Amino acid sequence: MSDFVVSARKYRPQTFDTVVGQGHITSTLKNAIKTSHLAQAFLFCGSRGVGKTTSARILAKTINCFNRTESIEACDQCDSCLSFNSGASLNVYELDAASNNSVDDIRELVNQVRIAPQIGTHKVYIIDEVHMLSNQAFNAFLKTLEEPPAHAIFILATTEKHKIIPTILSRCQIFDFHRIKIKDIADHLSYIAVKEGISADSEALHLIAQKAEGALRDALSIFDQIVSFAGNNLTYQAVIDNLNILDYDYYFRIVDNALKEDIPSCLLLFNDILEKGFDGHNFIVGLADHFRNLLVCKDMRTVKLLEVGESVENRFTEQAKAIETPFILRAMGVLSKADVEYKASKNQRLLVELAIMQICSIKNELEKKKD
């Protein structure tokens, strides 16, 4: 067996500065450590793969470091850091509330809280998926959370903040983790590709970042999957083939043909898309998103809302110059209607083809109105 380690573990951040896309949180935590204004209970909220548990571990490690750097990072050399890195730290206790959600599990934790740390200044208790605790377990935890020993710090992490009872929320400092921006994910993937000696197209990395929907862990899993498929040359074509994503090029060609009022070419392109195994509903949603991207390219102030690679951005900008705003708005209206009606339609292919034909007729309708 090989010693392969998935990228999500191999490149898991070890310091605050290496946490991706959560600067508003890491800077606050570093300042709290620097000024000795640490709360005794934190609640980290956010969707999957955005760095909640990672940040909790970094905070726990940094709090107990004996020789913190000037930038308030753990030194990775003292006894506390070395024991943490080897997984043998007695000052950090992790509990998965998804599988340890009973009153007895919380009572056992409360009994441990009373014991002072053997080395370092604090004992840190990280409770992941805390919303999974039962109501009885929450109630058993309340008193300790309200009046913990001076050496105890609790870090609760959850993807579902609304499921946590208000009495717990009121006892915690709450940090909301954002979904990570596509550009930040793509830049991080580019950094990993360089480290691993992998040649990667920027368009391919942007596509992976888009598919991850703001979750860095998902992006790293997809990255590993594509590398297994394509080897050390990660191309845009390899990504769309492996992830079964419809190529941008189809949408550009559909719009070009619609501007020429070439209905047969558009219908043939749509037939080609269906023969490749793509769903008609996904095509409608994708084409609507394409028109949205053209709309934001009509004004230089909104181009930053376009989350694609540089070469694709240039194509959007060029096509946007050739199309009028009323055309885009009418097309989006047609596609929005088709999107709503798709599932109820008895003849879904005809519904999409009718939408395509309507889009091809928009230019003629707008010219008649001008006359």
C-alpha positions as CSV (number, residue, x, y, z in Angstrom):
1,M,0.0,0.0,0.0
2,S,1.2,3.5,-0.8
3,D,1.5,6.3,1.8
4,F,-0.8,8.6,-0.1
5,V,-2.5,11.2,2.1
6,V,-5.5,13.1,0.7
7,S,-4.9,16.8,0.1
8,A,-7.5,17.9,2.7
9,R,-5.3,16.3,5.4
10,K,-1.9,16.9,3.9
11,Y,-2.5,20.6,3.4
12,R,-4.7,21.2,6.5
13,P,-3.7,24.7,7.8
14,Q,-1.5,24.6,10.9
15,T,-1.4,28.4,11.6
16,F,-3.9,31.2,11.6
17,D,-2.2,32.8,8.6
18,T,-2.7,29.7,6.5
19,V,-6.5,29.5,7.0
20,V,-8.1,30.2,3.7
21,G,-10.8,32.9,3.4
22,Q,-11.5,33.6,7.0
23,G,-9.3,36.5,7.8
24,H,-12.1,38.3,9.8
25,I,-12.1,35.5,12.3
26,T,-8.4,34.6,12.5
27,S,-7.4,38.3,13.1
28,T,-10.0,38.6,15.9
29,L,-8.7,35.4,17.6
30,K,-5.1,36.5,17.3
31,N,-5.9,39.8,18.9
32,A,-7.8,38.1,21.7
33,I,-4.8,35.9,22.5
34,K,-2.4,38.9,22.2
35,T,-4.5,41.1,24.6
36,S,-5.4,38.1,26.9
37,H,-9.1,38.8,26.3
38,L,-10.0,35.2,25.5
39,A,-13.6,34.2,26.1
40,Q,-14.2,30.9,27.9
41,A,-16.7,29.7,25.3
42,F,-16.7,30.1,21.5
43,L,-19.3,29.0,18.9
44,F,-17.9,28.5,15.4
45,C,-20.8,28.4,12.8
46,G,-20.7,27.8,9.1
47,S,-21.3,25.4,6.3
48,R,-19.1,22.3,5.7
49,G,-15.5,22.6,4.7
50,V,-14.9,26.2,5.6
51,G,-12.4,25.7,8.4
52,K,-14.4,25.6,11.7
53,T,-12.7,22.5,13.3
54,T,-9.3,23.5,11.8
55,S,-9.5,27.0,13.3
56,A,-10.6,25.5,16.7
57,R,-7.5,23.2,16.7
58,I,-5.2,26.1,15.7
59,L,-6.7,28.2,18.5
60,A,-6.2,25.4,21.0
61,K,-2.6,24.9,20.0
62,T,-1.7,28.6,20.0
63,I,-3.3,29.3,23.4
64,N,-1.0,26.7,25.1
65,C,2.2,27.5,23.1
66,F,5.1,28.5,25.4
67,N,6.9,30.6,22.7
68,R,4.4,32.3,20.5
69,T,5.8,34.2,17.6
70,E,5.5,38.0,17.2
71,S,2.6,37.4,14.8
72,I,0.8,35.4,17.5
73,E,1.3,32.0,15.9
74,A,2.4,28.7,17.6
75,C,6.1,28.1,17.5
76,D,5.8,24.3,16.6
77,Q,8.9,23.6,18.7
78,C,7.9,23.8,22.4
79,D,6.7,20.7,24.3
80,S,3.1,21.8,24.1
81,C,3.2,22.2,20.3
82,L,5.1,18.9,19.8
83,S,2.7,16.9,21.9
84,F,-0.3,18.6,20.0
85,N,1.3,17.8,16.6
86,S,1.8,14.1,17.6
87,G,-1.8,13.9,18.8
88,A,-0.7,13.2,22.4
89,S,-1.7,16.6,24.0
90,L,-3.5,16.2,27.3
91,N,-4.7,19.8,27.1
92,V,-6.9,19.4,24.1
93,Y,-10.0,17.2,24.2
94,E,-12.1,16.6,21.1
95,L,-15.7,15.3,21.3
96,D,-17.8,14.4,18.3
97,A,-21.3,15.3,19.4
98,A,-22.8,13.4,16.4
99,S,-21.9,10.1,18.0
100,N,-21.5,11.2,21.7
101,N,-24.7,13.1,22.3
102,S,-26.0,11.6,25.5
103,V,-26.2,13.0,29.0
104,D,-23.6,10.5,30.2
105,D,-21.1,11.7,27.5
106,I,-21.5,15.3,28.7
107,R,-21.2,14.3,32.4
108,E,-17.9,12.6,31.6
109,L,-16.7,15.7,29.9
110,V,-17.8,17.9,32.9
111,N,-15.9,15.7,35.3
112,Q,-12.7,16.1,33.2
113,V,-13.1,19.9,33.1
114,R,-12.3,20.0,36.8
115,I,-8.8,18.6,36.3
116,A,-6.2,21.4,35.8
117,P,-3.7,21.2,32.9
118,Q,-0.4,19.4,33.6
119,I,1.5,21.6,31.2
120,G,0.4,24.9,29.7
121,T,-2.2,27.2,31.0
122,H,-5.5,26.0,29.5
123,K,-7.4,22.9,28.7
124,V,-9.4,23.3,25.5
125,Y,-12.5,21.3,24.8
126,I,-13.6,21.1,21.1
127,I,-17.1,19.8,20.6
128,D,-17.9,19.2,16.9
129,E,-21.4,19.2,15.5
130,V,-22.7,20.4,18.8
131,H,-26.2,20.8,17.5
132,M,-26.5,17.0,17.6
133,L,-26.5,17.0,21.5
134,S,-29.8,16.0,23.0
135,N,-31.8,18.6,25.0
136,Q,-30.9,16.7,28.2
137,A,-27.2,16.9,27.3
138,F,-27.5,20.6,26.6
139,N,-29.1,21.1,30.0
140,A,-26.4,19.1,31.7
141,F,-23.8,21.3,30.0
142,L,-25.3,24.6,30.8
143,K,-23.9,25.2,34.3
144,T,-20.4,24.3,33.3
145,L,-20.5,26.5,30.3
146,E,-21.7,29.4,32.3
147,E,-19.2,29.1,35.1
148,P,-16.2,27.0,33.9
149,P,-12.9,26.8,35.8
150,A,-10.4,29.5,34.9
151,H,-8.3,27.0,33.0
152,A,-11.1,25.7,30.7
153,I,-12.0,27.0,27.3
154,F,-14.8,25.5,25.2
155,I,-15.0,25.7,21.4
156,L,-18.2,24.5,19.9
157,A,-18.6,24.0,16.2
158,T,-21.8,23.5,14.2
159,T,-23.2,23.6,10.7
160,E,-26.7,24.3,12.0
161,K,-26.7,27.2,14.4
162,H,-30.5,27.5,14.5
163,K,-30.7,24.1,16.3
164,I,-28.7,25.2,19.3
165,I,-30.8,26.4,22.2
166,P,-30.7,30.1,23.1
167,T,-29.3,29.5,26.6
168,I,-26.2,28.0,25.0
169,L,-25.9,30.8,22.4
170,S,-26.0,33.4,25.1
171,R,-23.0,32.0,26.8
172,C,-20.7,31.9,23.8
173,Q,-18.8,34.3,21.6
174,I,-20.3,33.5,18.1
175,F,-18.1,33.5,15.0
176,D,-19.8,33.0,11.6
177,F,-17.5,31.4,9.0
178,H,-18.2,32.5,5.4
179,R,-18.4,30.3,2.4
180,I,-14.9,30.6,0.8
181,K,-14.7,32.7,-2.4
182,I,-14.0,30.9,-5.7
183,K,-10.9,32.9,-6.3
184,D,-9.5,32.0,-2.8
185,I,-10.1,28.3,-3.4
186,A,-8.6,28.5,-6.9
187,D,-5.5,30.2,-5.6
188,H,-5.1,27.6,-2.8
189,L,-5.5,24.8,-5.4
190,S,-2.8,26.5,-7.5
191,Y,-0.5,26.6,-4.5
192,I,-1.0,22.9,-3.9
193,A,-0.5,22.0,-7.6
194,V,2.9,23.7,-7.5
195,K,3.8,21.9,-4.3
196,E,2.8,18.5,-5.8
197,G,4.5,19.2,-9.2
198,I,1.2,19.2,-11.1
199,S,0.7,21.3,-14.2
200,A,-2.8,22.8,-13.8
201,D,-4.8,25.2,-16.1
202,S,-6.2,28.2,-14.2
203,E,-9.6,27.5,-15.9
204,A,-9.6,23.9,-14.6
205,L,-8.9,25.1,-11.0
206,H,-11.7,27.8,-11.3
207,L,-14.1,25.1,-12.4
208,I,-13.2,22.9,-9.5
209,A,-13.6,25.8,-7.1
210,Q,-17.1,26.6,-8.6
211,K,-18.1,22.9,-8.2
212,A,-17.1,23.0,-4.5
213,E,-19.7,25.7,-3.7
214,G,-17.6,27.5,-1.1
215,A,-16.3,24.4,0.7
216,L,-12.5,24.1,0.5
217,R,-12.5,20.5,1.7
218,D,-14.8,19.5,-1.2
219,A,-12.6,21.4,-3.6
220,L,-9.5,19.4,-2.4
221,S,-11.4,16.1,-2.7
222,I,-12.4,17.0,-6.3
223,F,-8.8,18.0,-7.0
224,D,-7.5,14.6,-5.8
225,Q,-10.1,12.9,-7.9
226,I,-9.2,14.8,-11.1
227,V,-5.4,14.2,-10.5
228,S,-6.2,10.4,-10.2
229,F,-8.1,10.6,-13.5
230,A,-5.7,12.9,-15.5
231,G,-2.3,12.4,-13.9
232,N,0.0,15.4,-13.4
233,N,-1.4,17.4,-16.3
234,L,-4.7,18.8,-15.0
235,T,-6.5,20.4,-18.0
236,Y,-9.9,22.1,-18.4
237,Q,-11.1,19.3,-20.6
238,A,-10.1,16.7,-18.0
239,V,-12.2,18.5,-15.4
240,I,-15.4,18.8,-17.5
241,D,-15.0,15.1,-18.6
242,N,-14.5,13.8,-15.1
243,L,-17.1,15.9,-13.4
244,N,-19.6,15.7,-16.3
245,I,-19.9,19.5,-16.6
246,L,-21.2,21.2,-19.7
247,D,-18.5,23.2,-21.4
248,Y,-18.8,27.0,-21.4
249,D,-18.2,26.8,-25.2
250,Y,-21.7,25.5,-25.9
251,Y,-23.3,28.5,-24.2
252,F,-21.2,30.9,-26.1
253,R,-22.1,29.2,-29.4
254,I,-25.8,29.1,-28.5
255,V,-25.8,32.9,-27.9
256,D,-23.8,33.6,-31.0
257,N,-26.3,31.7,-33.1
258,A,-29.2,33.3,-31.3
259,L,-27.9,36.7,-32.3
260,K,-27.8,35.5,-35.9
261,E,-31.4,34.2,-35.5
262,D,-30.0,30.8,-36.6
263,I,-32.6,28.5,-35.0
264,P,-31.5,25.2,-36.8
265,S,-27.9,25.6,-35.5
266,C,-29.1,26.2,-31.9
267,L,-31.4,23.1,-32.0
268,L,-28.6,21.0,-33.4
269,L,-26.3,22.2,-30.5
270,F,-29.0,21.3,-28.0
271,N,-29.4,17.9,-29.6
272,D,-25.6,17.4,-29.3
273,I,-25.8,18.3,-25.6
274,L,-28.6,15.8,-25.0
275,E,-26.6,13.1,-26.8
276,K,-23.7,13.7,-24.5
277,G,-26.0,12.7,-21.6
278,F,-26.7,16.2,-20.1
279,D,-30.1,17.0,-18.7
280,G,-32.3,19.6,-20.4
281,H,-33.0,21.3,-17.1
282,N,-29.3,21.7,-16.3
283,F,-28.9,23.3,-19.8
284,I,-31.7,25.8,-19.1
285,V,-30.1,26.7,-15.7
286,G,-26.6,26.9,-17.2
287,L,-27.8,29.1,-20.1
288,A,-29.6,31.5,-17.7
289,D,-26.4,31.7,-15.7
290,H,-24.5,32.5,-18.9
291,F,-26.9,35.4,-19.7
292,R,-26.5,36.6,-16.1
293,N,-22.7,36.7,-16.6
294,L,-23.1,38.6,-19.8
295,L,-25.3,41.1,-18.0
296,V,-22.7,41.8,-15.3
297,C,-20.1,42.2,-18.0
298,K,-22.0,45.1,-19.5
299,D,-20.6,47.4,-16.8
300,M,-17.0,47.5,-15.6
301,R,-18.1,48.0,-12.0
302,T,-19.9,44.6,-11.9
303,V,-17.3,42.5,-13.8
304,K,-15.9,41.5,-10.4
305,L,-19.1,39.5,-9.8
306,L,-18.0,37.2,-12.6
307,E,-16.3,34.2,-10.8
308,V,-14.4,32.6,-13.8
309,G,-10.9,32.3,-15.1
310,E,-9.2,35.1,-17.0
311,S,-9.6,33.7,-20.5
312,V,-13.3,32.9,-20.0
313,E,-13.8,36.4,-18.5
314,N,-12.4,37.8,-21.7
315,R,-14.8,35.8,-23.8
316,F,-17.7,37.0,-21.7
317,T,-16.6,40.6,-22.0
318,E,-16.3,40.3,-25.8
319,Q,-19.7,38.6,-26.3
320,A,-21.3,41.2,-23.9
321,K,-20.2,44.0,-26.3
322,A,-22.1,42.3,-29.2
323,I,-25.4,41.9,-27.3
324,E,-27.8,44.5,-26.1
325,T,-29.1,44.6,-22.5
326,P,-32.8,44.3,-23.5
327,F,-31.9,41.1,-25.4
328,I,-30.3,39.7,-22.3
329,L,-33.2,40.6,-20.0
330,R,-35.8,39.1,-22.4
331,A,-33.7,35.9,-22.7
332,M,-33.4,35.6,-18.9
333,G,-37.2,36.0,-18.7
334,V,-37.8,33.2,-21.2
335,L,-35.4,30.9,-19.4
336,S,-36.8,31.6,-16.0
337,K,-40.3,30.7,-17.2
338,A,-38.9,27.5,-18.8
339,D,-37.1,26.6,-15.5
340,V,-40.3,26.9,-13.5
341,E,-42.4,24.9,-16.0
342,Y,-39.8,22.2,-16.7
343,K,-40.7,19.6,-14.1
344,A,-44.5,19.8,-14.8
345,S,-44.0,19.6,-18.6
346,K,-45.1,16.4,-20.4
347,N,-42.7,17.1,-23.3
348,Q,-39.6,18.6,-21.7
349,R,-37.4,18.5,-24.8
350,L,-40.0,20.5,-26.7
351,L,-40.2,23.0,-23.8
352,V,-36.5,23.7,-24.0
353,E,-36.5,23.8,-27.8
354,L,-39.4,26.3,-27.7
355,A,-37.4,28.5,-25.2
356,I,-34.4,28.3,-27.6
357,M,-36.6,29.4,-30.6
358,Q,-38.0,32.3,-28.6
359,I,-34.5,33.5,-27.7
360,C,-33.5,33.3,-31.4
361,S,-36.5,35.5,-32.2
362,I,-35.8,38.2,-29.6
363,K,-33.6,40.3,-31.9
364,N,-36.2,40.5,-34.6
365,E,-38.9,41.5,-32.0
366,L,-36.7,44.2,-30.5
367,E,-36.0,45.7,-34.0
368,K,-39.7,45.7,-34.8
369,K,-40.4,47.7,-31.7
370,K,-37.7,50.3,-32.7
371,D,-39.4,50.7,-36.0
